[in-house]
Amino acid sequence: MTAPRTATRKRRRPPPSDWEFPLLSHLGLQPKQQKLIVIISSVLGALAVAFALVVVISSLGEYTPEQREGAAILQGDSALPEVYHSWASPKLFQPIADRAKDRAPLTEKEVFGQKTLAGEKKLTLKLAGSKLDADCSAAVWGENLLELVADGECTQAARGVYTSTDGRYIGQYTLLNLRDGKAASELVDALKTLYRGGWSRPVGTGKTAFPPGGYTEGGGYALGHYVGLVWIGRADGADPTTKDDFVSLSLTLRGAEKAVYRRVVSITGPAS
């Protein structure tokens, strides 16, 4: 009697390893060896990417936010304007759009000879101090602003600080003597962003100085080849209220611009 045949089981081949690569297997490497090579390669690749990233970041240099630029130069001795407005030069000042037609240098008496400036609502500003610099870098601060002033060939900077007779307000007027109307317009326009990191240096001290950290406003005016900078604020540094008419305050302070109007008249005659 023939014994029953036992079914022959086929040996199943083990599934290929997740770490088995044809090229590495062809080189005679076991899956464990291939896994080790892959891990080492991945680590080295990550380190290479990290090193390259460090090199790129280092090459970019250090970023300084624009509003902080030049802050070390100011050294916290006064406030910066919270807001800034600019105005292009009116056609009225076209006769003095080129300094070549207006060669006579400014004098301190010419700009600040009027000791009081009267405005609306019984507002009166009294001159508390003034200064005229032949080196414009002594009158403004901020790297980019200093570059613009230098590019504009600024030869004079006249600054005057005023206080209201009631002691409520402080205002400073700065007049820059530039090469031409183009340079003046470029500076006034650039200050729309640069005022956060560069502005006129204060000439007031004690009770005639803007309180550090106080609220102030600024304005830039192109006047032919001149630039007028208005800087106003409350003496206590507080934010303006509905009782504070900063528009009238600014217009009153601009009374110092009469010197520029007189120069136009000296060229065109009173009929203009």
Secondary structure, DSSP 4 states (H G I P E B T S, - for coil): -PPPPPPPPPPPPPPPPTT--HHHHHTT--HHHHHHHHHHHHHHHHHHHHHHHHHHHHHH-----GGGTTHHHHTTSSPPPSEEEEEPPPGGGGGGSBGGG--SPP-HHHHH---EEE-STT-EEEEEEEEEESSGGGTEE-HHHHHHHHHTT--EEEEEEEEETTS-EEEEEEEEE-SBHHHHHHHHHHHHHHTTS-EEPP---GGGSPPTT--EEEEEEEETTEEEEEEEEETT-PPP-TT--HHHHHHHHGGGGHHHHHHHHHHH-TT-
